[in-house]
Structure formats: C-alpha cells, structure tokens
Amino acid sequence: MINFRAEDVFLVTGASSGLGASVALAFNELGATVLAGGRDMARLEETRARAARPDFFHLEPRDLAQDMEALPDWVTGLKNKYGKLRGLVHSAGQTLTRPLRMMDYTAAKNIFDINYFVALLLARGFSDRRVNSGNGSSLTFIASTAAHRPARGLAAYAGSKAALVTTAKALALEAAPQGLRVNCISPAFVDTPMARAYWAEFGANPDPAAYPLGLGRPEDVAALAVFLASDGARWITGQNYILDGGAGL
C-alpha cells in the first residue's frame, strides 16, 4: 500500500480541475503535503474543499505562461516556504485543434510554451539539489497518447507532447546521479472538463467501442502518478506509460 508522510511535499500543477485536481487529491489522501498550482484561485479552493486533509493542501495560484523565465525561482520559493520537495507532477496543459492551413506562429508557440517550455523550466527548478529532497524524489509529466497516435488537426499539440516525452528520457539520464527519477504518463481521452469542452466544440464524443476497458477517469491517471512518486517505483525512470484502456491494441 502506498503511503506518504506530511514531510513529503509534492507540487502538482493544473490542480484546479481535471487530471491535476485528481492527482493532487490522491497525494493528499495518502498522507502527503500538496502544493496545488493553477491559474484560478476559486477553482483551486473548490479542489481543496474535496481534500481529505485540507490543512496539508496548500494553494499556490500562478499563471505558468506568464513570466516563464522566473519559473525556476518560483519553485525555489516554494521550497523556502514549505521545505524541500519530494516530487513534482506537471499536469497543466492546453489543447489545440487546428489544421495546418489555419496554423500560425503565435498559436503554435503558445501551445509549446505551456505544454513543453513550462515543463522544462519547472524541471530545471525542481532538479536543483537545494530544492528537491534527493534520492527518491521524482518528476512526472502528463503527456498524451497524441504524442504517439496523433489525429488530424493536432500537429502542434501532438508535437508539444512528443517533445515532452523525449525530453523526459534525456532528463532522466541527467538526474539519475542524484537519485532523481523522471517519467511521463500519456493518457488517451479521459472524462475531464477539458475533454468535455473539446467534445462539445467539435460535436463528437469518443466511440466507446474504441476503448475495450471503457473511457478513462481522472482517478486512473492519479493512481499511476502516485505510484511513480512512491518508493515502489524506485527503479523506474525515463519511461512513458500509455493509459488508453486498450485503445491502442
């Protein structure tokens, strides 16, 4: 059974809803102290209202796409405030569905900023020996099956997630000497507010027949995220786990 202590501090981005909220709540329920990052303070407060241990669920609102160069210092500031971090789960992200004929530099850059460059800069801050708790600490990126099986109109989005998956492998090699592990989770469609907004915009729900085990839930992603941060995953790094309910079989 996975258990954490209050001294185990985890930063979870995108914790205001969807996958990030589920991951943050799972860490908190298992005993960890959670630093919940997100843009919307009201929604972060809604997430904390669902926490099993709200006294150990701290809200740290920030728009990650603003003043990105300061992100490593932001992570250091969190360490100074709460103590060294045992883990970081970067779940914040955006989707973009746009055919190539409608693509422009600004749209493509924006999606790479939040899905890729933010992750890289957070990793830089977290990997500082003065910030993380050393051997056994872990960094997990939430990527997407789009990195492996992209659909039409997802060129920029899929590219940003594919870059994230490859970068995680390179970072795993860099971080291994200090006992820091780096992994990715690549979910298929999961029933989240972001996914529902996507389905509403494009007027199509996923075909249930495409998912032998049914459509995923945020809790399915959270279960893997907490395992990868636990001592049970001490020999796992540089991996990308595809969660798709059998859709890729």
C-alpha positions as YAML, in Angstrom:
chain: A
units: angstrom
residues:
- id: 1
  name: MET
  ca: [0.00, 0.00, 0.00]
- id: 2
  name: ILE
  ca: [1.26, 3.48, -0.89]
- id: 3
  name: ASN
  ca: [1.63, 5.91, 1.97]
- id: 4
  name: PHE
  ca: [3.30, 9.29, 2.28]
- id: 5
  name: ARG
  ca: [4.17, 11.47, 5.24]
- id: 6
  name: ALA
  ca: [3.32, 15.11, 5.84]
- id: 7
  name: GLU
  ca: [7.04, 15.79, 5.30]
- id: 8
  name: ASP
  ca: [6.66, 14.53, 1.73]
- id: 9
  name: VAL
  ca: [5.86, 17.70, -0.21]
- id: 10
  name: PHE
  ca: [4.52, 17.43, -3.77]
- id: 11
  name: LEU
  ca: [3.89, 20.24, -6.23]
- id: 12
  name: VAL
  ca: [1.05, 19.49, -8.64]
- id: 13
  name: THR
  ca: [0.33, 21.92, -11.47]
- id: 14
  name: GLY
  ca: [-3.06, 22.15, -13.14]
- id: 15
  name: ALA
  ca: [-4.66, 21.25, -9.82]
- id: 16
  name: SER
  ca: [-7.73, 23.40, -10.30]
- id: 17
  name: SER
  ca: [-9.60, 20.73, -12.28]
- id: 18
  name: GLY
  ca: [-9.41, 17.51, -14.24]
- id: 19
  name: LEU
  ca: [-6.33, 15.32, -14.05]
- id: 20
  name: GLY
  ca: [-4.31, 17.73, -11.93]
- id: 21
  name: ALA
  ca: [-7.03, 18.02, -9.31]
- id: 22
  name: SER
  ca: [-7.38, 14.25, -9.11]
- id: 23
  name: VAL
  ca: [-3.61, 13.80, -8.74]
- id: 24
  name: ALA
  ca: [-3.39, 16.45, -6.03]
- id: 25
  name: LEU
  ca: [-6.27, 14.95, -4.06]
- id: 26
  name: ALA
  ca: [-4.77, 11.46, -4.33]
- id: 27
  name: PHE
  ca: [-1.42, 12.57, -2.89]
- id: 28
  name: ASN
  ca: [-3.20, 14.39, -0.08]
- id: 29
  name: GLU
  ca: [-5.39, 11.41, 0.77]
- id: 30
  name: LEU
  ca: [-2.29, 9.20, 1.01]
- id: 31
  name: GLY
  ca: [-0.73, 11.49, 3.60]
- id: 32
  name: ALA
  ca: [1.43, 13.90, 1.58]
- id: 33
  name: THR
  ca: [1.53, 17.66, 1.77]
- id: 34
  name: VAL
  ca: [0.33, 19.09, -1.55]
- id: 35
  name: LEU
  ca: [1.14, 22.40, -3.18]
- id: 36
  name: ALA
  ca: [-1.70, 22.88, -5.65]
- id: 37
  name: GLY
  ca: [-0.84, 25.11, -8.58]
- id: 38
  name: GLY
  ca: [-3.34, 26.61, -11.00]
- id: 39
  name: ARG
  ca: [-4.46, 29.87, -12.58]
- id: 40
  name: ASP
  ca: [-7.89, 30.14, -10.95]
- id: 41
  name: MET
  ca: [-7.93, 30.64, -7.18]
- id: 42
  name: ALA
  ca: [-11.67, 29.98, -6.90]
- id: 43
  name: ARG
  ca: [-11.33, 26.62, -8.63]
- id: 44
  name: LEU
  ca: [-8.31, 25.73, -6.53]
- id: 45
  name: GLU
  ca: [-10.40, 26.40, -3.45]
- id: 46
  name: GLU
  ca: [-13.07, 24.06, -4.83]
- id: 47
  name: THR
  ca: [-10.43, 21.37, -5.17]
- id: 48
  name: ARG
  ca: [-9.20, 21.90, -1.61]
- id: 49
  name: ALA
  ca: [-12.78, 21.62, -0.36]
- id: 50
  name: ARG
  ca: [-12.67, 18.00, -1.56]
- id: 51
  name: ALA
  ca: [-9.33, 17.23, 0.12]
- id: 52
  name: ALA
  ca: [-9.16, 14.53, 2.78]
- id: 53
  name: ARG
  ca: [-6.61, 16.57, 4.73]
- id: 54
  name: PRO
  ca: [-7.20, 20.24, 3.85]
- id: 55
  name: ASP
  ca: [-4.65, 21.51, 6.38]
- id: 56
  name: PHE
  ca: [-1.97, 19.86, 4.23]
- id: 57
  name: PHE
  ca: [-3.38, 21.11, 0.92]
- id: 58
  name: HIS
  ca: [-1.83, 24.48, 0.10]
- id: 59
  name: LEU
  ca: [-2.93, 26.71, -2.77]
- id: 60
  name: GLU
  ca: [-0.27, 28.36, -4.91]
- id: 61
  name: PRO
  ca: [-2.04, 30.15, -7.77]
- id: 62
  name: ARG
  ca: [0.11, 31.12, -10.74]
- id: 63
  name: ASP
  ca: [-0.33, 31.56, -14.47]
- id: 64
  name: LEU
  ca: [2.56, 29.41, -15.64]
- id: 65
  name: ALA
  ca: [2.62, 31.03, -19.07]
- id: 66
  name: GLN
  ca: [3.39, 34.44, -17.55]
- id: 67
  name: ASP
  ca: [7.00, 35.38, -16.79]
- id: 68
  name: MET
  ca: [8.14, 31.89, -17.68]
- id: 69
  name: GLU
  ca: [11.81, 32.62, -17.13]
- id: 70
  name: ALA
  ca: [11.02, 33.10, -13.43]
- id: 71
  name: LEU
  ca: [9.57, 29.59, -13.02]
- id: 72
  name: PRO
  ca: [12.75, 28.04, -11.57]
- id: 73
  name: ASP
  ca: [12.84, 30.80, -8.95]
- id: 74
  name: TRP
  ca: [9.13, 30.20, -8.23]
- id: 75
  name: VAL
  ca: [9.88, 26.54, -7.46]
- id: 76
  name: THR
  ca: [12.77, 27.60, -5.23]
- id: 77
  name: GLY
  ca: [10.44, 29.98, -3.42]
- id: 78
  name: LEU
  ca: [8.03, 27.13, -2.72]
- id: 79
  name: LYS
  ca: [10.88, 25.12, -1.23]
- id: 80
  name: ASN
  ca: [11.79, 28.05, 1.00]
- id: 81
  name: LYS
  ca: [8.18, 28.29, 2.14]
- id: 82
  name: TYR
  ca: [7.30, 24.62, 2.64]
- id: 83
  name: GLY
  ca: [10.57, 22.70, 2.72]
- id: 84
  name: LYS
  ca: [12.26, 20.52, 0.16]
- id: 85
  name: LEU
  ca: [10.03, 18.93, -2.47]
- id: 86
  name: ARG
  ca: [9.83, 15.19, -2.86]
- id: 87
  name: GLY
  ca: [8.01, 15.36, -6.15]
- id: 88
  name: LEU
  ca: [6.54, 17.40, -8.96]
- id: 89
  name: VAL
  ca: [3.69, 16.34, -11.21]
- id: 90
  name: HIS
  ca: [3.23, 18.72, -14.13]
- id: 91
  name: SER
  ca: [-0.35, 18.30, -15.28]
- id: 92
  name: ALA
  ca: [-1.11, 21.81, -16.51]
- id: 93
  name: GLY
  ca: [-1.57, 21.98, -20.26]
- id: 94
  name: GLN
  ca: [-3.68, 23.13, -23.14]
- id: 95
  name: THR
  ca: [-5.04, 21.51, -26.25]
- id: 96
  name: LEU
  ca: [-5.16, 22.97, -29.74]
- id: 97
  name: THR
  ca: [-7.07, 21.58, -32.69]
- id: 98
  name: ARG
  ca: [-6.25, 23.50, -35.84]
- id: 99
  name: PRO
  ca: [-5.49, 22.29, -39.38]
- id: 100
  name: LEU
  ca: [-2.20, 23.32, -40.90]
- id: 101
  name: ARG
  ca: [-3.82, 25.79, -43.29]
- id: 102
  name: MET
  ca: [-5.06, 27.76, -40.27]
- id: 103
  name: MET
  ca: [-1.92, 27.43, -38.16]
- id: 104
  name: ASP
  ca: [0.14, 30.49, -37.28]
- id: 105
  name: TYR
  ca: [3.30, 31.02, -35.28]
- id: 106
  name: THR
  ca: [1.57, 32.60, -32.28]
- id: 107
  name: ALA
  ca: [-0.84, 29.70, -31.80]
- id: 108
  name: ALA
  ca: [1.89, 27.11, -32.21]
- id: 109
  name: LYS
  ca: [4.24, 28.96, -29.85]
- id: 110
  name: ASN
  ca: [1.56, 29.34, -27.19]
- id: 111
  name: ILE
  ca: [0.83, 25.62, -27.13]
- id: 112
  name: PHE
  ca: [4.54, 24.77, -26.90]
- id: 113
  name: ASP
  ca: [5.01, 27.36, -24.15]
- id: 114
  name: ILE
  ca: [2.50, 25.78, -21.76]
- id: 115
  name: ASN
  ca: [2.88, 22.12, -22.79]
- id: 116
  name: TYR
  ca: [6.64, 22.00, -23.23]
- id: 117
  name: PHE
  ca: [8.72, 25.01, -22.18]
- id: 118
  name: VAL
  ca: [6.89, 25.45, -18.87]
- id: 119
  name: ALA
  ca: [7.59, 21.79, -18.09]
- id: 120
  name: LEU
  ca: [11.28, 22.21, -18.93]
- id: 121
  name: LEU
  ca: [11.64, 25.29, -16.73]
- id: 122
  name: LEU
  ca: [9.80, 23.68, -13.82]
- id: 123
  name: ALA
  ca: [12.11, 20.69, -14.17]
- id: 124
  name: ARG
  ca: [15.11, 23.00, -14.02]
- id: 125
  name: GLY
  ca: [13.88, 24.48, -10.75]
- id: 126
  name: PHE
  ca: [12.95, 21.14, -9.23]
- id: 127
  name: SER
  ca: [16.21, 19.40, -10.18]
- id: 128
  name: ASP
  ca: [18.27, 21.88, -8.15]
- id: 129
  name: ARG
  ca: [19.82, 19.87, -5.31]
- id: 130
  name: ARG
  ca: [18.82, 22.62, -2.90]
- id: 131
  name: VAL
  ca: [15.15, 22.24, -3.89]
- id: 132
  name: ASN
  ca: [14.36, 18.53, -4.05]
- id: 133
  name: SER
  ca: [14.75, 16.06, -1.20]
- id: 134
  name: GLY
  ca: [17.37, 14.00, -3.01]
- id: 135
  name: ASN
  ca: [17.40, 10.27, -3.57]
- id: 136
  name: GLY
  ca: [13.88, 9.02, -4.28]
- id: 137
  name: SER
  ca: [12.50, 12.33, -5.50]
- id: 138
  name: SER
  ca: [10.56, 12.20, -8.74]
- id: 139
  name: LEU
  ca: [9.29, 14.34, -11.59]
- id: 140
  name: THR
  ca: [6.30, 13.23, -13.65]
- id: 141
  name: PHE
  ca: [5.00, 14.91, -16.79]
- id: 142
  name: ILE
  ca: [1.44, 14.35, -18.00]
- id: 143
  name: ALA
  ca: [1.77, 13.96, -21.76]
- id: 144
  name: SER
  ca: [-0.78, 12.42, -24.16]
- id: 145
  name: THR
  ca: [-1.32, 9.49, -26.49]
- id: 146
  name: ALA
  ca: [-1.42, 12.17, -29.19]
- id: 147
  name: ALA
  ca: [2.38, 12.05, -28.99]
- id: 148
  name: HIS
  ca: [2.17, 8.53, -30.42]
- id: 149
  name: ARG
  ca: [-1.12, 8.42, -32.33]
- id: 150
  name: PRO
  ca: [-1.95, 11.98, -33.42]
- id: 151
  name: ALA
  ca: [-5.19, 12.85, -35.17]
- id: 152
  name: ARG
  ca: [-5.92, 15.43, -37.83]
- id: 153
  name: GLY
  ca: [-5.55, 19.00, -36.69]
- id: 154
  name: LEU
  ca: [-3.34, 18.11, -33.73]
- id: 155
  name: ALA
  ca: [0.07, 18.79, -35.28]
- id: 156
  name: ALA
  ca: [1.18, 21.45, -32.78]
- id: 157
  name: TYR
  ca: [-0.42, 19.79, -29.75]
- id: 158
  name: ALA
  ca: [0.95, 16.34, -30.62]
- id: 159
  name: GLY
  ca: [4.36, 17.83, -31.32]
- id: 160
  name: SER
  ca: [4.47, 19.53, -27.93]
- id: 161
  name: LYS
  ca: [3.61, 16.29, -26.13]
- id: 162
  name: ALA
  ca: [6.05, 14.24, -28.20]
- id: 163
  name: ALA
  ca: [8.79, 16.71, -27.32]
- id: 164
  name: LEU
  ca: [7.86, 16.32, -23.66]
- id: 165
  name: VAL
  ca: [8.12, 12.52, -23.80]
- id: 166
  name: THR
  ca: [11.56, 12.61, -25.44]
- id: 167
  name: THR
  ca: [12.81, 15.31, -23.10]
- id: 168
  name: ALA
  ca: [11.79, 13.24, -20.07]
- id: 169
  name: LYS
  ca: [14.15, 10.49, -21.22]
- id: 170
  name: ALA
  ca: [17.04, 12.93, -21.57]
- id: 171
  name: LEU
  ca: [16.30, 14.48, -18.17]
- id: 172
  name: ALA
  ca: [16.14, 11.03, -16.59]
- id: 173
  name: LEU
  ca: [19.74, 10.43, -17.65]
- id: 174
  name: GLU
  ca: [20.86, 13.81, -16.32]
- id: 175
  name: ALA
  ca: [19.08, 13.42, -13.00]
- id: 176
  name: ALA
  ca: [19.90, 9.78, -12.24]
- id: 177
  name: PRO
  ca: [23.24, 10.51, -10.49]
- id: 178
  name: GLN
  ca: [21.39, 12.38, -7.74]
- id: 179
  name: GLY
  ca: [18.71, 9.69, -7.42]
- id: 180
  name: LEU
  ca: [16.05, 11.84, -9.10]
- id: 181
  name: ARG
  ca: [13.61, 9.96, -11.37]
- id: 182
  name: VAL
  ca: [11.76, 11.40, -14.39]
- id: 183
  name: ASN
  ca: [8.79, 9.74, -16.11]
- id: 184
  name: CYS
  ca: [5.80, 10.52, -18.34]
- id: 185
  name: ILE
  ca: [2.18, 9.43, -18.32]
- id: 186
  name: SER
  ca: [0.38, 9.59, -21.67]
- id: 187
  name: PRO
  ca: [-3.39, 9.26, -21.24]
- id: 188
  name: ALA
  ca: [-5.88, 8.86, -24.04]
- id: 189
  name: PHE
  ca: [-9.21, 10.70, -23.73]
- id: 190
  name: VAL
  ca: [-10.18, 10.85, -20.08]
- id: 191
  name: ASP
  ca: [-13.54, 12.15, -18.88]
- id: 192
  name: THR
  ca: [-12.49, 15.63, -17.70]
- id: 193
  name: PRO
  ca: [-13.94, 19.13, -18.13]
- id: 194
  name: MET
  ca: [-11.30, 19.84, -20.80]
- id: 195
  name: ALA
  ca: [-12.28, 16.72, -22.72]
- id: 196
  name: ARG
  ca: [-15.98, 17.53, -22.46]
- id: 197
  name: ALA
  ca: [-15.31, 21.04, -23.78]
- id: 198
  name: TYR
  ca: [-13.43, 19.52, -26.70]
- id: 199
  name: TRP
  ca: [-16.26, 17.12, -27.48]
- id: 200
  name: ALA
  ca: [-18.83, 19.92, -27.27]
- id: 201
  name: GLU
  ca: [-16.78, 22.19, -29.56]
- id: 202
  name: PHE
  ca: [-16.31, 19.57, -32.25]
- id: 203
  name: GLY
  ca: [-19.63, 17.80, -31.78]
- id: 204
  name: ALA
  ca: [-18.26, 14.33, -31.36]
- id: 205
  name: ASN
  ca: [-17.84, 12.07, -28.36]
- id: 206
  name: PRO
  ca: [-15.27, 9.27, -28.34]
- id: 207
  name: ASP
  ca: [-16.51, 5.93, -29.63]
- id: 208
  name: PRO
  ca: [-16.96, 3.65, -26.58]
- id: 209
  name: ALA
  ca: [-16.11, 0.67, -28.75]
- id: 210
  name: ALA
  ca: [-12.61, 2.11, -29.24]
- id: 211
  name: TYR
  ca: [-11.87, 1.67, -25.53]
- id: 212
  name: PRO
  ca: [-12.02, -2.02, -24.54]
- id: 213
  name: LEU
  ca: [-11.90, -1.07, -20.84]
- id: 214
  name: GLY
  ca: [-14.15, 1.95, -21.25]
- id: 215
  name: LEU
  ca: [-13.36, 5.64, -21.13]
- id: 216
  name: GLY
  ca: [-10.78, 6.61, -18.54]
- id: 217
  name: ARG
  ca: [-11.40, 8.63, -15.40]
- id: 218
  name: PRO
  ca: [-9.06, 11.14, -13.75]
- id: 219
  name: GLU
  ca: [-8.57, 8.70, -10.87]
- id: 220
  name: ASP
  ca: [-6.97, 6.22, -13.30]
- id: 221
  name: VAL
  ca: [-4.22, 8.71, -14.10]
- id: 222
  name: ALA
  ca: [-3.84, 9.74, -10.46]
- id: 223
  name: ALA
  ca: [-3.29, 6.12, -9.39]
- id: 224
  name: LEU
  ca: [-0.27, 5.82, -11.68]
- id: 225
  name: ALA
  ca: [1.04, 9.26, -10.76]
- id: 226
  name: VAL
  ca: [1.18, 8.47, -7.04]
- id: 227
  name: PHE
  ca: [2.79, 5.09, -7.72]
- id: 228
  name: LEU
  ca: [5.54, 6.65, -9.83]
- id: 229
  name: ALA
  ca: [6.27, 9.05, -6.96]
- id: 230
  name: SER
  ca: [6.37, 6.28, -4.37]
- id: 231
  name: ASP
  ca: [9.22, 4.09, -3.11]
- id: 232
  name: GLY
  ca: [7.68, 1.21, -5.05]
- id: 233
  name: ALA
  ca: [8.85, 2.88, -8.26]
- id: 234
  name: ARG
  ca: [12.41, 3.46, -7.06]
- id: 235
  name: TRP
  ca: [13.89, 1.62, -10.09]
- id: 236
  name: ILE
  ca: [11.70, 3.28, -12.72]
- id: 237
  name: THR
  ca: [12.90, 6.26, -14.70]
- id: 238
  name: GLY
  ca: [12.89, 7.53, -18.28]
- id: 239
  name: GLN
  ca: [9.63, 5.72, -19.02]
- id: 240
  name: ASN
  ca: [6.43, 6.79, -20.74]
- id: 241
  name: TYR
  ca: [3.28, 4.97, -19.70]
- id: 242
  name: ILE
  ca: [0.39, 4.92, -22.16]
- id: 243
  name: LEU
  ca: [-3.00, 4.83, -20.44]
- id: 244
  name: ASP
  ca: [-5.68, 4.19, -23.04]
- id: 245
  name: GLY
  ca: [-7.92, 1.39, -21.77]
- id: 246
  name: GLY
  ca: [-6.68, -0.84, -24.55]
- id: 247
  name: ALA
  ca: [-7.48, 1.62, -27.36]
- id: 248
  name: GLY
  ca: [-4.08, 1.10, -28.95]
- id: 249
  name: LEU
  ca: [-4.32, -2.68, -29.13]
...
